[in-house]
Amino acid sequence: MLLSELQKKITKILAEGGIETNSLDARIILREIFNFDEKELILNSDLILSESKISKVQKIITRRLNFEPVSKIFGKRDFYNSTFSISDDVLDPRPETEHIVEIANNFILEKGYESFIDLGTGSGCIILSILKENKNLTAVGVDISIDAINIAKKNSKDMKLEKRSSFLVSNWLSSIYRSYDLIISNPPYIPSDEIITLSKTVKNFDPLISLDGGQDGLKCYKEIAQDINRVINKNGRVILEIGYNQAHDVIKIFESKEFNLLKIYNDINGLNRILTFDSKKT
Ligand SMILES: C[S@@+](CC[C@H](N)C(=O)[O-])C[C@H]1O[C@@H](n2cnc3c(N)ncnc32)[C@H](O)[C@@H]1O
């Protein structure tokens, strides 16, 4: 069988199995198996495949048909300008979260910030993407999951950012004893009852602790807001990812804790997804 024939076959099987990203996934699977980039995949379309390669591909297709995302199958995910190691212990980084990195980069430039904290760091995709672009900055990533912290540390080492990043197992701010210019979080925000309605790719493969925002989805925002004044510097700012319908409630939570809303950012579908706040501390 030729590579181009296998590509068509994978696309068809995945489409029939209800995988919406069938064509993209077929390309990713083949690129990974053959260690090709996108261009090499096209240039090698006439390659005659060995039985062993075909059988490797078949095993991966079986996993994908079970709705395991390709990023989890191969243990890595592109985010912003880097590739991150991921595992069953961390949320698969989402493209919409990349916007947080851009907003943070602008704040750092505008305000001359020197430090920040990333609450619920997961794979470390946010903290490490920001540190990579801002050479004078130091930051701390916090997560309640030790397995997530270990993945974030691995990514920090692979990206040679160990000297400017530290990682801590902590229940939000409970183990934090200094203060920061910028506080960033993409916390779990799905209401517990809604988790069952998520796609299998999400509910079966992202850890529950990275999704579950409690009964109303707002539990983590309330917990973070409770203690945040203790750890934010004067003129500090907060950047939060939120669920599409949570802007009103999260603004209320943070406005009740001495913060002014700065801006609401929408995703490409026009839904509210990121909030920024100014601390009233001067
Ligand atoms: C939505 S994920 C975000 C992961 C990563 N920052 C990203 O954007 O891809 C939320 C993260 O918060 C962590 N988390 C949940 N409860 C926590 C708590 N009480 N304290 C600290 N981290 C917590 C989870 O383990 C998970 O890694």
The ligand as an ORCA input file, in Angstrom:
! r2SCAN-3c Opt
* xyz 0 1
  C      -8.364     23.853     33.135
  S      -6.859     23.123     33.757
  C      -5.666     24.293     33.113
  C      -4.328     23.679     32.797
  C      -3.378     24.624     32.039
  N      -3.143     25.851     32.790
  C      -3.952     24.967     30.674
  O      -4.438     26.095     30.503
  O      -3.922     24.112     29.773
  C      -6.987     23.520     35.460
  C      -5.841     23.056     36.335
  O      -6.138     23.435     37.694
  C      -5.675     22.431     38.571
  N      -6.413     22.546     39.848
  C      -7.661     22.101     40.143
  N      -7.974     22.395     41.416
  C      -6.903     23.038     41.947
  C      -6.626     23.584     43.228
  N      -7.517     23.538     44.223
  N      -5.428     24.180     43.419
  C      -4.503     24.242     42.414
  N      -4.721     23.727     41.180
  C      -5.903     23.135     40.945
  C      -5.927     21.134     37.816
  O      -5.138     20.090     38.318
  C      -5.595     21.555     36.378
  O      -4.246     21.276     36.070
*
